Amino acid sequence: MFSYRFMRMSMSDNLKGAKSISPDEVVTTISNPTGVTETLRVVPKSMETEMHMFGLMYAPTDDLTLMAMVPVLNKEMEHITYSGMMGVTVRGGFGTSSAGFGDIKLSGLIKLYESAMGNIHLNAGVSLPTGSITENDSVLPPNLMMDSMQLRMPYAMQLGSGTYDLLPGITYFSNVGRWSWGGQYMATIRVGENSENYTLGDQQQVSAWGGYRFMPGLSASVRLSFKDEDSVEGADDLISAPVQTANPDYYGGRFIDGVLGLNYVVQSGRLRGYRFGLEYTMPISQKVNGVQMAMDSMLTLGYQISF
């Protein structure tokens, strides 16, 4: 099976824990552990992430499916820069961006159990450090004597993890008549430290979903997802701008999302067997470590063909 997915995630505004915090509050109350200013002087306003995911699946036996996924990423972030060492005088705004290949993922789906009550599969995979972790861009500094300067972009703007990551999990799926349901546990376990002396946080995610088929080929689903993500361990010495995204402690948290999905499989004609999918993800609860931007929504479009 060949697959293609397009994902667009939008983020805006900022949270301190689970509560909103304004840019002025950030630069007057949040300390700057990486620079010479006492408090942060740059605040992110919004972030857009686009991902094109190309996938290939092959089943050498009925009980084993091999998968490879190659992501191409484009990230853009808008910021506000405040003047000087303190105060709430805005100097101006600027944007940064990064684009390129992300980390390639190789995995296997192993059937453990099959019955009329449902199927259970083991997920076993590894993520390869093919995405760049040394992306730079021009920024507008608080220093009024400088118009711009080149800096290493924060962890959120890099394209990969820089480490080999294990991807274990387990999936349950069942269906009766027009109804289907299932659950999944997936984890991302970082192995070692990357070349820039840090390790992204481990992740654990639990999902449960239910679906209904309205007619041959057309179905809808509802999914609930909980994710727990650790903060970054270690630090890249070149990531030192007075912005919250440069602080490795300000990553990760606990997130609950709701997802609505729609799938259509073409039933006849030249496109028979082609599958088209749409998912819309909305946050239900977000409790972040430190200060971070909040997710607004995520849209995913997918296409699959089996041969």
C-alpha positions in Angstrom: 0.0 0.0 0.0 1.2 3.5 -0.8 -0.1 6.4 1.3 0.2 10.2 1.4 -0.9 12.4 4.2 -0.9 16.2 4.5 -1.0 17.7 8.0 -1.4 21.3 9.0 -1.2 22.3 12.6 -1.8 25.8 13.9 -0.7 27.2 17.2 -1.2 30.7 18.8 -1.2 32.6 22.1 0.6 31.2 25.1 -0.1 29.1 28.1 1.5 29.0 31.5 0.6 25.5 32.7 -3.1 25.4 31.8 -3.8 29.1 32.0 -3.5 31.8 29.3 -0.6 34.3 29.6 -0.2 37.5 27.6 3.0 38.6 25.8 3.4 41.5 28.2 3.1 39.1 31.2 5.7 36.8 29.7 8.4 39.5 29.3 7.7 40.9 32.8 7.3 37.7 34.9 9.2 34.9 33.2 12.9 34.7 33.9 15.5 34.2 31.1 17.9 31.3 32.1 19.9 31.4 28.9 20.9 35.1 28.3 22.0 38.4 29.9 18.5 39.8 30.3 16.6 39.2 33.5 13.3 38.3 31.8 12.4 37.0 28.4 12.4 39.7 25.6 11.0 37.7 22.6 7.5 36.1 22.6 6.2 33.7 19.9 2.8 34.8 18.5 1.9 31.9 16.2 3.3 28.8 14.6 2.2 26.9 11.5 3.6 23.4 10.8 2.9 21.6 7.5 4.0 18.0 7.0 3.8 15.8 3.9 4.1 12.2 4.9 4.9 9.6 2.3 4.3 5.9 3.3 4.9 2.5 1.9 3.5 -0.7 3.5 4.2 -4.3 2.5 2.9 -7.5 4.0 5.2 -10.5 3.4 2.8 -12.7 5.4 -0.7 -12.4 6.7 0.6 -11.8 10.2 3.3 -9.2 9.4 3.2 -5.8 7.8 6.3 -3.7 7.2 6.1 0.1 7.0 8.3 3.0 6.0 7.3 6.7 6.4 9.2 9.7 5.1 8.1 13.2 6.3 8.8 16.5 4.6 8.3 19.4 7.0 7.8 23.2 6.7 7.7 25.2 9.9 7.0 28.9 10.3 6.9 30.9 13.6 6.0 34.6 14.2 7.5 36.6 17.1 7.2 39.9 19.0 10.5 41.5 20.2 10.5 43.9 23.2 13.1 46.6 23.4 16.0 46.6 25.9 16.5 44.8 29.1 13.0 45.3 30.7 9.6 46.9 30.2 6.8 46.3 27.7 7.9 48.6 24.8 7.5 46.6 21.6 10.4 46.9 19.1 8.8 45.0 16.3 8.1 41.6 14.9 9.9 38.9 12.8 9.4 35.4 11.5 11.6 32.4 11.2 11.2 29.2 9.2 12.7 25.8 8.5 12.0 23.2 5.9 13.3 19.8 4.8 13.1 16.1 5.5 12.2 15.0 9.0 13.1 11.7 10.7 12.3 8.6 8.7 10.4 5.9 10.5 10.6 2.1 9.9 8.2 -0.2 11.7 6.5 -3.6 11.7 2.9 -4.5 12.5 2.7 -8.0 14.0 -0.6 -9.8 14.5 -0.7 -11.3 18.0 -4.4 -12.4 18.2 -7.4 -12.7 15.9 -10.9 -13.8 16.7 -14.5 -12.8 16.2 -14.0 -10.4 19.2 -11.3 -8.5 17.4 -7.6 -8.3 16.5 -4.6 -7.3 18.5 -1.4 -6.1 16.8 2.0 -5.3 18.2 3.7 -2.2 16.8 7.5 -2.2 16.8 9.5 0.5 15.1 12.4 2.9 15.1 12.8 6.5 14.1 16.1 7.4 12.2 17.8 10.8 12.9 17.6 12.0 9.3 16.1 15.5 10.1 18.3 18.5 10.7 18.9 19.8 14.2 21.2 22.7 13.2 18.7 25.0 11.5 19.5 28.8 11.8 17.6 32.0 10.8 17.7 35.7 11.2 16.0 37.2 14.3 15.2 40.8 15.5 17.1 41.2 18.8 16.1 43.5 21.8 19.3 45.4 21.2 18.3 48.7 19.5 21.8 48.9 17.9 21.2 45.8 15.8 18.6 45.2 13.0 19.1 41.4 12.8 21.4 38.6 13.7 21.7 34.9 12.8 21.0 32.4 15.6 20.4 28.7 16.0 16.6 28.3 16.1 14.9 26.7 19.2 14.1 23.0 19.5 10.6 23.4 18.2 11.8 24.7 14.9 14.3 22.0 14.2 13.3 19.2 11.8 14.4 16.1 13.7 15.3 14.7 17.1 18.9 13.9 16.4 18.6 10.5 18.1 17.5 6.9 17.2 14.0 6.6 18.8 12.2 3.4 19.6 8.5 3.3 18.7 6.7 0.5 20.6 3.0 0.1 20.8 -0.1 -2.2 20.8 -3.4 -1.8 18.8 -6.8 -3.4 19.3 -9.5 -3.3 16.6 -12.9 -4.8 16.2 -16.1 -4.4 14.2 -19.6 -5.7 14.1 -21.9 -4.8 11.2 -21.7 -1.1 10.5 -19.9 -0.3 13.8 -16.2 -0.4 14.5 -14.1 0.5 17.6 -10.6 0.1 18.9 -7.8 1.4 21.1 -4.1 2.0 20.9 -1.0 2.7 23.0 2.0 4.2 21.4 5.3 5.4 22.8 8.4 7.3 21.6 11.5 6.4 23.6 14.6 8.5 22.9 17.9 6.6 22.9 21.0 8.5 24.0 21.9 12.1 23.4 22.2 13.8 20.0 25.3 15.6 18.6 24.1 18.9 20.1 24.0 17.6 23.6 20.3 17.2 24.3 17.5 14.7 24.1 13.9 15.4 23.2 11.3 14.2 25.7 9.9 10.7 25.7 6.2 10.5 24.7 3.3 8.2 25.6 0.0 8.3 23.9 -3.3 6.4 24.5 -6.2 6.6 22.0 -9.7 5.1 21.8 -12.1 5.4 18.9 -15.4 4.4 17.4 -16.7 4.5 13.9 -19.9 4.0 11.9 -20.3 3.0 8.2 -23.2 4.9 6.6 -23.0 3.2 3.2 -20.5 1.0 1.3 -17.2 2.9 1.3 -18.3 5.8 3.5 -17.6 5.9 7.2 -17.1 8.4 10.0 -15.2 8.1 13.3 -14.7 9.9 16.7 -11.4 9.5 18.5 -10.2 10.6 22.0 -6.4 10.9 22.5 -4.3 11.5 25.6 -0.6 12.3 25.3 2.1 12.7 28.0 5.4 14.2 26.9 8.5 14.9 28.9 10.6 18.1 28.7 13.9 18.3 26.8 16.9 16.9 28.7 20.3 18.7 28.3 20.7 21.8 26.1 22.2 23.0 22.8 24.6 25.8 23.8 23.9 27.6 20.6 20.1 27.9 21.4 20.3 30.9 23.7 17.9 33.6 22.5 15.7 35.3 25.2 12.6 33.4 24.1 10.6 30.7 25.9 11.2 28.2 23.1 14.9 28.3 23.9 14.3 26.9 27.4 14.5 23.0 27.3 12.3 22.9 30.5 9.5 24.6 28.5 8.6 21.5 26.4 6.1 18.7 26.9 3.1 18.4 29.1 -0.2 16.6 29.1 -2.7 16.9 26.3 -6.2 15.6 25.5 -7.5 15.9 22.0 -10.7 15.1 20.2 -10.6 14.0 16.6 -13.4 13.8 14.0 -12.7 11.6 10.9 -14.3 10.9 7.6 -13.2 8.1 5.2 -14.3 7.1 1.7 -13.2 4.1 -0.3 -14.0 4.3 -4.0 -16.3 1.3 -4.9 -16.1 1.2 -8.7 -14.4 2.5 -11.8 -10.7 3.2 -12.4 -10.2 4.5 -8.8 -11.8 1.4 -7.2 -10.0 0.7 -3.9 -8.6 4.2 -3.5 -9.1 5.5 0.0 -9.5 9.2 0.9 -9.5 10.4 4.5 -10.0 13.6 6.5 -9.4 14.2 10.2 -9.9 17.4 12.2 -8.2 17.5 15.6 -9.2 20.0 18.3 -7.7 20.4 21.8 -9.9 19.5 24.8 -7.3 20.0 27.6 -3.7 21.4 27.5 -1.4 21.6 30.5 2.1 22.5 29.4 5.5 22.5 31.2 6.4 26.1 31.8 5.3 28.6 29.1 4.4 27.3 25.7 2.1 28.2 22.7 -1.3 26.5 22.7 -2.5 24.3 19.8 -5.5 25.7 17.9 -6.3 22.9 15.6 -4.9 20.3 13.2 -6.2 19.2 9.8 -5.0 15.9 8.2 -5.9 14.8 4.6 -4.9 11.3 3.5 -4.8 9.1 0.4 -4.1 5.4 0.2 -3.9 2.9 -2.6 -3.4 -0.9 -2.3 -1.8 -3.1 -4.9 
